[in-house]
Amino acid sequence: MSGGTAEDGTRLRRRLGTTDAVVIGLGAMIGAGVFAALAPAAAAAGSALLAALALAALVAYCNATSSARLAARYPASGGTYVYGRERLGPFWGYLAGWGFVVGKTASCAAMALTVGSYVWPAQAHAVAVGAVVALTVLNCAGVQKSAWLTRLIVAVVLAVLTAVVVLCLTGTGTGTGITGGEGADWGGVPQAAGLLFFAFAGYARVATLGEEVRDPARTIPRAIPLALGITLVVYVAVAVAVLSVLGPDRLARSAAPLAEAVTAAGAAWSAPVVRAGAAVAALGSLLALILGVSRTTLAMARDRHLPHALAAVHPRFGVPQRAEIAVGAVVAVLAGTADLRGAIGFSSFGVLVYYAIANAAAWTLSPAEGRPPRAVPVVGLMGCLLLAFTLPAGSVVAGSAVLAAGAAVYAVRNTARNAAP
């Protein structure tokens, strides 16, 4: 691979198996999104929420398939940053990496603030900073420890979500039904799908950990679809259960839809448990996000798009500690000083552009290189662009501005490099 060869002291160790990779993907996807994204999606699509979920899942499946084939071909840290660079050229790899690091750093801060708002609302910023510091320290101690904690978090969250589904479908409350209220808003389906896509995007975490996975050509293509499939089943079950109790109108107005759903179902005693599950879910998402952003930072630092000092790998723990600490420090500052609830749309825009580049890169694979069926990257690319540009206007403008700024920095540095003797 051109431009991506790690120097001595920057190579990561392959320690993760298929189960670890699936669990890390689940930890990223089955997180705070399922506790929070249903309400704004219902506000956009009404009773067509399930159609929006299906559209988001279709785009996610195409992205997952393209990413899996590329990750098997290029099993190095960095995900689409590496794929875009190798298949489309250095600029497209850089743009994908820039969008991922900036967007997901904002998402990290949002997840940290979600933890704080559930654990101790009056001190949400302080709790958020503490969560970031604790997880950064954990990640610096080794990726195997992070995978172990992620497995525990996923188990807790799945247990809570299972309880929500059972309580809603068997409860004594009087629900309005899935189609209750004003009905479907089909024009809002793409925007709702874009918001729900935010909750699916964690399967990229498996690809960005490609350099730490054993037998990546076999493990990654198996782990990504498995994680995505399990997540889709969980999300559909939760959406149907919550809609059956609250209906689309009440769901759209709810600040804590899953907790409100179990209360409406006659199981108010379980609402504190659901809130605790939301906090644990956000913690799991934050853990996986920091892992992914730090690995993309490592890959970009290797190619000197970011300070090269961030490319160092700790000789004992086998992790990019400097990248971990740098990402953790930036996220801690944002979590401690900013209200980033509006950053979800911004982050979604950056991630959708990231996957659009992944699909374009997958299109260039030959059959001998494991190219997916031609329709997969085409639908993925078109779907990503559709969802990205139907997000709220503020998110589209902010995301486009940040990507343009990154492109300008690249152009200036490239010009200076070419002009150097």
KOLPARO-413819 format. One record per residue (C-alpha): residue in three letters; residue number from 1; x, y, z. Coordinates in steps of 0.001 Angstrom, whole numbers, always signed. Each point is the difference from the previous one (the first is absolute). Example, Ala and Ser with C-alpha at 12.3 -4.5 7.8 and 13.67 -1.06 7.14 Angstrom:
REM KOLPARO-413819
+------+------+---------+---------+---------+
! lovo ! nuti !       x !       y !       z !
+------+------+---------+---------+---------+
!  ALA !    1 !  +12300 !   -4500 !   +7800 !
!  SER !    2 !   +1370 !   +3440 !    -660 !
+------+------+---------+---------+---------+
This chain:
REM KOLPARO-413819
+------+------+---------+---------+---------+
! lovo ! nuti !       x !       y !       z !
+------+------+---------+---------+---------+
!  MET !    1 !      +0 !      +0 !      +0 !
!  SER !    2 !   +1356 !   +3388 !    -925 !
!  GLY !    3 !    +357 !   +2566 !   +2682 !
!  GLY !    4 !   -1301 !   -2253 !   +2711 !
!  THR !    5 !   +2985 !   -2039 !   +1094 !
!  ALA !    6 !    +489 !    +309 !   +3713 !
!  GLU !    7 !   +3446 !    +833 !   +1212 !
!  ASP !    8 !   +1691 !   -1846 !   +2850 !
!  GLY !    9 !   -1833 !    +663 !   +3218 !
!  THR !   10 !   -3335 !    +815 !   -1680 !
!  ARG !   11 !   -1318 !   -3493 !    -832 !
!  LEU !   12 !   -2955 !   -1302 !   +2025 !
!  ARG !   13 !    -370 !   -3608 !   +1174 !
!  ARG !   14 !   -2718 !   -2361 !   -1281 !
!  ARG !   15 !   -1853 !   -1075 !   +3140 !
!  LEU !   16 !   -3730 !    +145 !    -843 !
!  GLY !   17 !   -2049 !   -2962 !   -1254 !
!  THR !   18 !   -3416 !     -85 !   -1707 !
!  THR !   19 !   -1946 !    +143 !   +3258 !
!  ASP !   20 !   +2012 !   +3006 !   +1219 !
!  ALA !   21 !    -536 !   +1806 !   -3309 !
!  VAL !   22 !   -3762 !    -689 !      +5 !
!  VAL !   23 !    -323 !   +1175 !   +3593 !
!  ILE !   24 !   +1919 !   +3212 !    -702 !
!  GLY !   25 !   -2320 !    +660 !   -2946 !
!  LEU !   26 !   -3059 !    -700 !   +2172 !
!  GLY !   27 !   +1364 !   +2254 !   +2722 !
!  ALA !   28 !    +242 !   +2832 !   -2514 !
!  MET !   29 !   -3421 !    -562 !   -1627 !
!  ILE !   30 !   -2192 !   -1152 !   +2884 !
!  GLY !   31 !    +712 !   +3094 !   +1993 !
!  ALA !   32 !   -1661 !   +3262 !    +900 !
!  GLY !   33 !   -1498 !    +339 !   -3489 !
!  VAL !   34 !   -2784 !   -2488 !    +612 !
!  PHE !   35 !    -941 !   +1841 !   +3200 !
!  ALA !   36 !     -35 !   +3450 !   -1617 !
!  ALA !   37 !    -294 !    -147 !   -3813 !
!  LEU !   38 !   -3516 !   -1463 !    -173 !
!  ALA !   39 !   -1694 !   +3204 !   +1163 !
!  PRO !   40 !   +1448 !   +2465 !   -2565 !
!  ALA !   41 !    -396 !   -2639 !   -2717 !
!  ALA !   42 !   -3672 !    -395 !    +921 !
!  ALA !   43 !    -397 !   +3782 !    -110 !
!  ALA !   44 !   +1303 !     -33 !   -3587 !
!  ALA !   45 !   -1770 !   -3096 !   -1339 !
!  GLY !   46 !   -2980 !    -625 !   +2295 !
!  SER !   47 !   -1337 !   -3518 !    -269 !
!  ALA !   48 !   +2385 !    -563 !   -2949 !
!  LEU !   49 !   +2758 !    -392 !   +2606 !
!  LEU !   50 !    +451 !   -3683 !    -844 !
!  ALA !   51 !    +427 !    +875 !   -3689 !
!  ALA !   52 !   +2720 !   +2487 !    +982 !
!  LEU !   53 !   +1645 !   -2695 !   +2107 !
!  ALA !   54 !     -78 !   -2335 !   -3002 !
!  LEU !   55 !   +1573 !   +2659 !   -2252 !
!  ALA !   56 !   +2739 !    +706 !   +2548 !
!  ALA !   57 !    +651 !   -3733 !    +309 !
!  LEU !   58 !    +199 !    -417 !   -3798 !
!  VAL !   59 !   +2593 !   +2763 !    -313 !
!  ALA !   60 !   +1858 !   -1391 !   +3012 !
!  TYR !   61 !     +21 !   -3488 !   -1535 !
!  CYS !   62 !   +1509 !   +1299 !   -3243 !
!  ASN !   63 !   +2574 !   +1982 !   +1937 !
!  ALA !   64 !    +801 !   -2999 !   +2187 !
!  THR !   65 !    +452 !   -2287 !   -2996 !
!  SER !   66 !   +2258 !   +2474 !   -1808 !
!  SER !   67 !   +1975 !    +670 !   +3188 !
!  ALA !   68 !    +398 !   -3713 !    +733 !
!  ARG !   69 !   +1398 !    -768 !   -3466 !
!  LEU !   70 !   +2382 !   +2959 !    +199 !
!  ALA !   71 !   +1077 !    -825 !   +3552 !
!  ALA !   72 !    +841 !   -3565 !   -1043 !
!  ARG !   73 !   +2124 !   +1420 !   -2830 !
!  TYR !   74 !   +1640 !   +2709 !   +2160 !
!  PRO !   75 !     +88 !   -1246 !   +3622 !
!  ALA !   76 !   +1637 !   +3114 !   +1453 !
!  SER !   77 !   -1149 !   +2568 !   +2530 !
!  GLY !   78 !   -1822 !   +2960 !   -1499 !
!  GLY !   79 !   -3011 !   -1504 !   -1784 !
!  THR !   80 !   -1199 !   +2082 !   -2967 !
!  TYR !   81 !   +2954 !   +2337 !    +413 !
!  VAL !   82 !   +2144 !   -2909 !   -1212 !
!  TYR !   83 !   -2513 !   -1281 !   -2576 !
!  GLY !   84 !    -534 !   +3397 !   -1600 !
!  ARG !   85 !   +3723 !    +645 !    -148 !
!  GLU !   86 !    +800 !   -3354 !   -1587 !
!  ARG !   87 !   -2907 !    -182 !   -2478 !
!  LEU !   88 !    -901 !   +3624 !    -822 !
!  GLY !   89 !   +3093 !   +2026 !    +850 !
!  PRO !   90 !   +1558 !   +1774 !   +2983 !
!  PHE !   91 !   -2484 !   +2901 !     +44 !
!  TRP !   92 !   -3076 !   -2221 !    +313 !
!  GLY !   93 !   +1599 !   -2034 !   +2758 !
!  TYR !   94 !    +906 !   +3193 !   +1816 !
!  LEU !   95 !   -3530 !   +1404 !    -389 !
!  ALA !   96 !   -1527 !   -3191 !   +1388 !
!  GLY !   97 !   +2383 !     +13 !   +2951 !
!  TRP !   98 !    -593 !   +3694 !    +654 !
!  GLY !   99 !   -3777 !    -425 !     -16 !
!  PHE !  100 !    +210 !   -3031 !   +2267 !
!  VAL !  101 !   +2347 !   +1504 !   +2587 !
!  VAL !  102 !   -1816 !   +3343 !    +229 !
!  GLY !  103 !   -3516 !   -1429 !     -90 !
!  LYS !  104 !    +678 !   -2853 !   +2397 !
!  THR !  105 !   +1885 !   +2209 !   +2422 !
!  ALA !  106 !   -3178 !   +2071 !    +289 !
!  SER !  107 !   -1963 !   -3224 !    +371 !
!  CYS !  108 !   +2310 !   -1109 !   +2815 !
!  ALA !  109 !    -769 !   +3180 !   +1893 !
!  ALA !  110 !   -3734 !    -445 !    -606 !
!  MET !  111 !    +122 !   -3549 !   +1366 !
!  ALA !  112 !   +1954 !   +1177 !   +3039 !
!  LEU !  113 !   -2615 !   +2671 !    +671 !
!  THR !  114 !   -2716 !   -2640 !    -371 !
!  VAL !  115 !   +1670 !   -2002 !   +2765 !
!  GLY !  116 !     +84 !   +3107 !   +2176 !
!  SER !  117 !   -3626 !    +943 !    -636 !
!  TYR !  118 !   -1215 !   -3452 !   +1087 !
!  VAL !  119 !   +2364 !    -546 !   +2929 !
!  TRP !  120 !     -71 !   +3476 !   +1585 !
!  PRO !  121 !   -1888 !   +2629 !   -2038 !
!  ALA !  122 !   +1037 !   +2888 !   +2274 !
!  GLN !  123 !   +3695 !    -810 !    -592 !
!  ALA !  124 !    -214 !   -1408 !   -3524 !
!  HIS !  125 !   +3166 !   +1717 !   -1261 !
!  ALA !  126 !   +2111 !   -1151 !   +2960 !
!  VAL !  127 !   -1215 !   -3596 !    -336 !
!  ALA !  128 !    +623 !    +152 !   -3765 !
!  VAL !  129 !   +3613 !   +1072 !    +486 !
!  GLY !  130 !    +513 !   -2703 !   +2621 !
!  ALA !  131 !   -1379 !   -2650 !   -2364 !
!  VAL !  132 !   +2332 !   +1105 !   -2797 !
!  VAL !  133 !   +3043 !     -52 !   +2278 !
!  ALA !  134 !    -853 !   -3435 !   +1420 !
!  LEU !  135 !    -568 !   -1608 !   -3403 !
!  THR !  136 !   +3125 !   +1589 !   -1468 !
!  VAL !  137 !   +2050 !   -1504 !   +2831 !
!  LEU !  138 !   -1648 !   -3374 !    -636 !
!  ASN !  139 !    +752 !    +142 !   -3732 !
!  CYS !  140 !   +3619 !    +912 !    +716 !
!  ALA !  141 !    +322 !   -3195 !   +2044 !
!  GLY !  142 !    -678 !   -2186 !   -3051 !
!  VAL !  143 !   -2720 !    -800 !   -2531 !
!  GLN !  144 !    -717 !   -3416 !   +1529 !
!  LYS !  145 !   -1137 !   +1662 !   +3232 !
!  SER !  146 !   -2209 !   +2329 !   -2031 !
!  ALA !  147 !   -1552 !   -2963 !   -1839 !
!  TRP !  148 !    -717 !   -1720 !   +3320 !
!  LEU !  149 !   -1789 !   +3051 !   +1411 !
!  THR !  150 !   -1916 !    +464 !   -3251 !
!  ARG !  151 !   -1251 !   -3604 !    +252 !
!  LEU !  152 !   -1320 !    +709 !   +3504 !
!  ILE !  153 !   -1690 !   +3236 !   -1079 !
!  VAL !  154 !   -1658 !   -1665 !   -2997 !
!  ALA !  155 !   -1393 !   -2742 !   +2254 !
!  VAL !  156 !   -1504 !   +2558 !   +2395 !
!  VAL !  157 !   -1520 !   +2116 !   -2775 !
!  LEU !  158 !   -1474 !   -3006 !   -1803 !
!  ALA !  159 !   -1575 !   -1150 !   +3271 !
!  VAL !  160 !   -1576 !   +3438 !    +519 !
!  LEU !  161 !   -1295 !    +198 !   -3572 !
!  THR !  162 !   -1431 !   -3515 !    +255 !
!  ALA !  163 !   -1824 !   +1047 !   +3156 !
!  VAL !  164 !   -1385 !   +3099 !   -1765 !
!  VAL !  165 !   -1351 !   -2107 !   -2876 !
!  VAL !  166 !   -1585 !   -2591 !   +2308 !
!  LEU !  167 !   -1540 !   +2601 !   +2334 !
!  CYS !  168 !   -1414 !   +2049 !   -2866 !
!  LEU !  169 !   -1495 !   -2952 !   -1856 !
!  THR !  170 !   -1451 !   -1670 !   +3119 !
!  GLY !  171 !    -734 !   +3050 !   +2157 !
!  THR !  172 !   -3325 !   +1121 !   +1437 !
!  GLY !  173 !    +121 !   +3538 !   -1368 !
!  THR !  174 !   -2242 !   +1211 !   -2808 !
!  GLY !  175 !   +2086 !    +797 !   -3041 !
!  THR !  176 !   -1025 !   +1937 !   -3108 !
!  GLY !  177 !   +1521 !   -2501 !   -2395 !
!  ILE !  178 !   +2667 !    +187 !   -2681 !
!  THR !  179 !   -2183 !   +1971 !   -2398 !
!  GLY !  180 !   -1715 !   +2153 !   +2603 !
!  GLY !  181 !      -5 !   +3799 !    -359 !
!  GLU !  182 !    +357 !   +2037 !   -3157 !
!  GLY !  183 !   +1518 !   -2790 !   -2114 !
!  ALA !  184 !   +2997 !    -256 !   -2282 !
!  ASP !  185 !   +2078 !   +2886 !   -1339 !
!  TRP !  186 !   +1670 !   -1680 !   -2964 !
!  GLY !  187 !   +1844 !   +3167 !    -973 !
!  GLY !  188 !   +1786 !     -88 !   +3343 !
!  VAL !  189 !   +1200 !   -3588 !    -383 !
!  PRO !  190 !   +3459 !    +888 !   -1437 !
!  GLN !  191 !    +715 !   +2470 !   +2829 !
!  ALA !  192 !   -1209 !   -2509 !   +2587 !
!  ALA !  193 !   +2211 !   -2643 !   -1615 !
!  GLY !  194 !   +2968 !   +2368 !    +178 !
!  LEU !  195 !    -603 !    +498 !   +3733 !
!  LEU !  196 !    -423 !   -3741 !    +580 !
!  PHE !  197 !   +3132 !    -715 !   -2059 !
!  PHE !  198 !   +1971 !   +1712 !   +2763 !
!  ALA !  199 !    -885 !   -2967 !   +2215 !
!  PHE !  200 !   +1145 !   -2564 !   -2604 !
!  ALA !  201 !   +3352 !   +1548 !    -822 !
!  GLY !  202 !   +2033 !   -1975 !   +2537 !
!  TYR !  203 !    +851 !   -2876 !   -2322 !
!  ALA !  204 !   +2862 !   +2168 !   -1297 !
!  ARG !  205 !   +1682 !    -629 !   +3328 !
!  VAL !  206 !    +770 !   -3551 !   -1110 !
!  ALA !  207 !   +1685 !   +1234 !   -3171 !
!  THR !  208 !   +2021 !   +2690 !   +1798 !
!  LEU !  209 !   +1346 !   -2734 !   +2295 !
!  GLY !  210 !   +1078 !   -2084 !   -3011 !
!  GLU !  211 !   +3661 !      +2 !    +964 !
!  GLU !  212 !    -810 !   -1537 !   +3399 !
!  VAL !  213 !   -2261 !   -2824 !   -1274 !
!  ARG !  214 !   +1305 !   -3529 !    -493 !
!  ASP !  215 !    -446 !   -1412 !   -3524 !
!  PRO !  216 !   -1655 !   +3230 !   -1232 !
!  ALA !  217 !    -841 !   -1324 !   -3492 !
!  ARG !  218 !   -2376 !   -2472 !   +1645 !
!  THR !  219 !    -895 !   +1673 !   +3291 !
!  ILE !  220 !   -1058 !   +3481 !   -1184 !
!  PRO !  221 !   -2425 !   -1074 !   -2785 !
!  ARG !  222 !   -1681 !   -2305 !   +2533 !
!  ALA !  223 !     -42 !   +2401 !   +2955 !
!  ILE !  224 !   -1502 !   +3062 !   -1707 !
!  PRO !  225 !   -3178 !   -1632 !   -1423 !
!  LEU !  226 !    -504 !   -1965 !   +3224 !
!  ALA !  227 !    +171 !   +3146 !   +2137 !
!  LEU !  228 !   -2266 !   +1922 !   -2381 !
!  GLY !  229 !   -2562 !   -2814 !    -214 !
!  ILE !  230 !    -266 !    -387 !   +3769 !
!  THR !  231 !    -346 !   +3764 !    +390 !
!  LEU !  232 !   -2771 !    +215 !   -2598 !
!  VAL !  233 !   -2024 !   -2731 !   +1712 !
!  VAL !  234 !    +349 !   +1802 !   +3338 !
!  TYR !  235 !    -963 !   +3392 !   -1447 !
!  VAL !  236 !   -3072 !   -1320 !   -1812 !
!  ALA !  237 !   -1209 !   -1781 !   +3148 !
!  VAL !  238 !    +476 !   +3119 !   +2131 !
!  ALA !  239 !   -1636 !   +2304 !   -2558 !
!  VAL !  240 !   -3051 !   -2246 !    -379 !
!  ALA !  241 !    -357 !    -363 !   +3784 !
!  VAL !  242 !    +295 !   +3726 !    +727 !
!  LEU !  243 !   -2298 !    +983 !   -2866 !
!  SER !  244 !   -2611 !   -2504 !   +1163 !
!  VAL !  245 !    -176 !   +1766 !   +3384 !
!  LEU !  246 !    +598 !   +3676 !    -789 !
!  GLY !  247 !   -1031 !    +332 !   -3645 !
!  PRO !  248 !   +1988 !   +2270 !   -2346 !
!  ASP !  249 !   -1309 !   +3354 !   +1313 !
!  ARG !  250 !    +770 !    -616 !   +3666 !
!  LEU !  251 !   +3305 !   -1635 !    -904 !
!  ALA !  252 !   +1006 !   +3094 !   -1989 !
!  ARG !  253 !    -610 !   +2233 !   +3044 !
!  SER !  254 !   +1814 !   -2212 !   +2505 !
!  ALA !  255 !   +3341 !   +1018 !   +1500 !
!  ALA !  256 !    +647 !   -3521 !   +1337 !
!  PRO !  257 !   -2139 !   -2254 !   -2202 !
!  LEU !  258 !   +1020 !   -3413 !   +1341 !
!  ALA !  259 !    -455 !   +1026 !   +3629 !
!  GLU !  260 !   -3346 !   +1616 !    -860 !
!  ALA !  261 !   -1069 !   -3103 !   -1920 !
!  VAL !  262 !    +492 !   -2395 !   +2916 !
!  THR !  263 !   -1821 !   +2446 !   +2280 !
!  ALA !  264 !   -2921 !    +193 !   -2434 !
!  ALA !  265 !     -10 !   -3796 !    -166 !
!  GLY !  266 !    -676 !    -157 !   +3754 !
!  ALA !  267 !   +3568 !    -761 !   +1079 !
!  ALA !  268 !   +1101 !   +3326 !   +1478 !
!  TRP !  269 !   +2186 !   -1881 !   +2470 !
!  SER !  270 !   +2353 !    -873 !   -2865 !
!  ALA !  271 !    +544 !   +3582 !   -1242 !
!  PRO !  272 !   +3103 !    +612 !   +2208 !
!  VAL !  273 !   +1516 !   -3226 !   -1338 !
!  VAL !  274 !    -636 !   +1150 !   -3562 !
!  ARG !  275 !   +1644 !   +3359 !    +745 !
!  ALA !  276 !   +3011 !   -1788 !   +1458 !
!  GLY !  277 !    +123 !   -2156 !   -3123 !
!  ALA !  278 !     +46 !   +3141 !   -2142 !
!  ALA !  279 !   +2994 !   +1302 !   +1953 !
!  VAL !  280 !   +1822 !   -3323 !    -387 !
!  ALA !  281 !    -833 !     -36 !   -3719 !
!  ALA !  282 !   +1434 !   +3480 !    -482 !
!  LEU !  283 !   +3109 !   -1107 !   +1900 !
!  GLY !  284 !    +406 !   -2949 !   -2366 !
!  SER !  285 !    -383 !   +2241 !   -3042 !
!  LEU !  286 !   +2554 !   +2421 !   +1408 !
!  LEU !  287 !   +2496 !   -2809 !    +589 !
!  ALA !  288 !    -325 !   -1291 !   -3564 !
!  LEU !  289 !     +79 !   +3513 !   -1493 !
!  ILE !  290 !   +3241 !    +912 !   +1753 !
!  LEU !  291 !   +1522 !   -3256 !   -1267 !
!  GLY !  292 !    -991 !    +759 !   -3600 !
!  VAL !  293 !   +1009 !   +3660 !     -47 !
!  SER !  294 !   +3388 !    -733 !   +1543 !
!  ARG !  295 !    +737 !   -2677 !   -2637 !
!  THR !  296 !    -872 !   +2330 !   -2866 !
!  THR !  297 !   +2131 !   +2679 !   +1671 !
!  LEU !  298 !   +2855 !   -2531 !    +132 !
!  ALA !  299 !    -353 !    -774 !   -3720 !
!  MET !  300 !     -98 !   +3685 !    -994 !
!  ALA !  301 !   +2992 !    +736 !   +2246 !
!  ARG !  302 !   +1981 !   -2756 !   -1728 !
!  ASP !  303 !    -500 !   +1869 !   -3277 !
!  ARG !  304 !    +736 !   +3349 !   +1710 !
!  HIS !  305 !   -3443 !   +1466 !    -610 !
!  LEU !  306 !     -18 !    +361 !   +3790 !
!  PRO !  307 !   +3060 !    +444 !   +2271 !
!  HIS !  308 !   +2255 !   -3022 !    -542 !
!  ALA !  309 !    +603 !    -343 !   +3746 !
!  LEU !  310 !   -3557 !   -1380 !    +272 !
!  ALA !  311 !   +1063 !   -3066 !   -2039 !
!  ALA !  312 !   +1959 !   -1561 !   +2868 !
!  VAL !  313 !   -1216 !   -3331 !   +1424 !
!  HIS !  314 !    +772 !    -834 !   +3623 !
!  PRO !  315 !   +2591 !   -2836 !     +96 !
!  ARG !  316 !   -1646 !   -1756 !   +2952 !
!  PHE !  317 !   -3747 !    +490 !    -484 !
!  GLY !  318 !     +32 !     -38 !   -3806 !
!  VAL !  319 !   -2406 !   +2946 !    -381 !
!  PRO !  320 !    +422 !   +3518 !   -1463 !
!  GLN !  321 !    +136 !   +1703 !   +3384 !
!  ARG !  322 !    +896 !   +3459 !   -1293 !
!  ALA !  323 !   -2917 !     -32 !   -2419 !
!  GLU !  324 !   -2277 !   -1304 !   +2776 !
!  ILE !  325 !   +1086 !   +2786 !   +2366 !
!  ALA !  326 !    -289 !   +2718 !   -2660 !
!  VAL !  327 !   -3503 !   -1083 !   -1005 !
!  GLY !  328 !   -1040 !    -353 !   +3647 !
!  ALA !  329 !   +1290 !   +3480 !    +822 !
!  VAL !  330 !   -1914 !   +1643 !   -2860 !
!  VAL !  331 !   -3198 !   -1882 !    +837 !
!  ALA !  332 !    +324 !    +864 !   +3701 !
!  VAL !  333 !    +300 !   +3711 !    -802 !
!  LEU !  334 !   -3060 !    -122 !   -2271 !
!  ALA !  335 !   -2025 !   -2047 !   +2495 !
!  GLY !  336 !    +891 !   +2390 !   +2796 !
!  THR !  337 !    -777 !   +3243 !   -1796 !
!  ALA !  338 !   -2583 !    -546 !   -2758 !
!  ASP !  339 !   -3578 !   -1129 !    -467 !
!  LEU !  340 !    +355 !   -2394 !   -2921 !
!  ARG !  341 !   -3525 !   -1348 !    -362 !
!  GLY !  342 !    -170 !   +1747 !   -3375 !
!  ALA !  343 !   +3222 !   -1736 !   -1055 !
!  ILE !  344 !   -1830 !   -3248 !    -810 !
!  GLY !  345 !   -1103 !   +1324 !   -3391 !
!  PHE !  346 !   +3478 !   +1392 !    -656 !
!  SER !  347 !   +1588 !   -3319 !    +916 !
!  SER !  348 !   -2485 !   -1897 !   -2185 !
!  PHE !  349 !    +904 !   +2180 !   -2983 !
!  GLY !  350 !   +3712 !    -689 !    +410 !
!  VAL !  351 !    -527 !   -3743 !    +460 !
!  LEU !  352 !   -2253 !    -253 !   -3069 !
!  VAL !  353 !   +2658 !   +1739 !   -2121 !
!  TYR !  354 !   +2550 !   -2432 !   +1466 !
!  TYR !  355 !   -2090 !   -2970 !   -1141 !
!  ALA !  356 !    -725 !   +1544 !   -3388 !
!  ILE !  357 !   +3761 !     -71 !    -599 !
!  ALA !  358 !    +131 !   -3607 !   +1241 !
!  ASN !  359 !   -2628 !   -1036 !   -2539 !
!  ALA !  360 !   +1819 !   +1831 !   -2790 !
!  ALA !  361 !   +3192 !   -1825 !    +982 !
!  ALA !  362 !   -1784 !   -3383 !     +62 !
!  TRP !  363 !   -1234 !    +634 !   -3568 !
!  THR !  364 !   +3622 !     -90 !   -1201 !
!  LEU !  365 !    +703 !   -3488 !   +1389 !
!  SER !  366 !    +433 !   -2785 !   -2539 !
!  PRO !  367 !   -1686 !   -3403 !    +355 !
!  ALA !  368 !   +3350 !   -1491 !   +1000 !
!  GLU !  369 !    +235 !   +2596 !   +2790 !
!  GLY !  370 !   -3372 !    -996 !   +1445 !
!  ARG !  371 !   -2188 !   +2648 !   -1650 !
!  PRO !  372 !   -3581 !      +9 !   +1327 !
!  PRO !  373 !   -2934 !    -204 !   -2452 !
!  ARG !  374 !     -20 !   +3182 !   -2067 !
!  ALA !  375 !   -3364 !   +1144 !   +1380 !
!  VAL !  376 !   +1330 !     +95 !   +3567 !
!  PRO !  377 !   +2469 !   +2921 !    -277 !
!  VAL !  378 !   -2350 !   +1861 !   -2380 !
!  VAL !  379 !   -2952 !    -166 !   +2388 !
!  GLY !  380 !   +2303 !    +755 !   +2917 !
!  LEU !  381 !   +1503 !   +3073 !   -1661 !
!  MET !  382 !   -3358 !   +1400 !   -1152 !
!  GLY !  383 !   -1605 !    -788 !   +3353 !
!  CYS !  384 !   +2755 !   +1748 !   +1957 !
!  LEU !  385 !    -312 !   +3156 !   -2093 !
!  LEU !  386 !   -3807 !     -41 !    +268 !
!  LEU !  387 !     +20 !    -341 !   +3775 !
!  ALA !  388 !   +2817 !   +2530 !    +435 !
!  PHE !  389 !   -1673 !   +2779 !   -1960 !
!  THR !  390 !   -3453 !    -514 !   +1492 !
!  LEU !  391 !   +1292 !    +566 !   +3538 !
!  PRO !  392 !    -945 !   +3332 !   +1653 !
!  ALA !  393 !   +1390 !   +2944 !   -1969 !
!  GLY !  394 !   +2238 !   +1144 !   +2853 !
!  SER !  395 !   +1707 !   -3379 !    +147 !
!  VAL !  396 !    +542 !     -44 !   -3767 !
!  VAL !  397 !   +1463 !   +3528 !     -27 !
!  ALA !  398 !   +2273 !    -606 !   +3007 !
!  GLY !  399 !   +1149 !   -3378 !   -1285 !
!  SER !  400 !    +716 !   +1340 !   -3474 !
!  ALA !  401 !   +1955 !   +2927 !   +1466 !
!  VAL !  402 !   +2180 !   -2269 !   +2144 !
!  LEU !  403 !    +697 !   -2350 !   -2913 !
!  ALA !  404 !    +871 !   +3001 !   -2200 !
!  ALA !  405 !   +2374 !   +1295 !   +2683 !
!  GLY !  406 !   +1702 !   -3388 !    +159 !
!  ALA !  407 !    +329 !     -78 !   -3791 !
!  ALA !  408 !   +1533 !   +3489 !     +38 !
!  VAL !  409 !   +2571 !   -1052 !   +2609 !
!  TYR !  410 !    +892 !   -3021 !   -2125 !
!  ALA !  411 !    +414 !   +2154 !   -3114 !
!  VAL !  412 !   +2253 !   +2496 !   +1791 !
!  ARG !  413 !   +2196 !   -2719 !   +1492 !
!  ASN !  414 !    +189 !   -1883 !   -3292 !
!  THR !  415 !    +985 !   +3136 !   -1868 !
!  ALA !  416 !   +2694 !    +795 !   +2568 !
!  ARG !  417 !   +1307 !   -3554 !    -156 !
!  ASN !  418 !    +215 !     +34 !   -3797 !
!  ALA !  419 !   +1749 !   +3367 !     +42 !
!  ALA !  420 !   +2661 !   -1167 !   +2448 !
!  PRO !  421 !   +3400 !    -769 !   -1608 !
+------+------+---------+---------+---------+
